[in-house]
Amino acid sequence: MSRDRLCLLHMRDAIQQVIAYTKGGKAAFLHFGVDHRLVWDVVEQRIPELQKAVEALLSALPET
């Protein structure tokens, strides 16, 4: 397996963990000292974009 593919698979797994962790919404994700607006911008806007990009790159790479 290529290093690029391995890295992208790791990114995909991390994205899925973020999605699962934040599934309960903003109220379930309260941490002191965290800018919630920034965090939720990333969760709601950036993560889906990144997920699409990673999936597209993975589908373009050979599996081995």
ChimeraX attribute file (.defattr): number of C-alpha atoms within 10 A of each C-alpha:
attribute: neighborCount
match mode: 1-to-1
recipient: residues
	/A:1	8
	/A:2	11
	/A:3	8
	/A:4	12
	/A:5	19
	/A:6	13
	/A:7	13
	/A:8	18
	/A:9	15
	/A:10	12
	/A:11	16
	/A:12	19
	/A:13	13
	/A:14	13
	/A:15	18
	/A:16	13
	/A:17	12
	/A:18	13
	/A:19	15
	/A:20	10
	/A:21	12
	/A:22	15
	/A:23	12
	/A:24	10
	/A:25	11
	/A:26	13
	/A:27	7
	/A:28	10
	/A:29	15
	/A:30	11
	/A:31	8
	/A:32	7
	/A:33	6
	/A:34	10
	/A:35	10
	/A:36	14
	/A:37	10
	/A:38	9
	/A:39	14
	/A:40	16
	/A:41	11
	/A:42	14
	/A:43	19
	/A:44	12
	/A:45	11
	/A:46	12
	/A:47	17
	/A:48	14
	/A:49	12
	/A:50	15
	/A:51	17
	/A:52	12
	/A:53	14
	/A:54	19
	/A:55	14
	/A:56	11
	/A:57	13
	/A:58	18
	/A:59	11
	/A:60	10
	/A:61	12
	/A:62	9
	/A:63	10
	/A:64	6
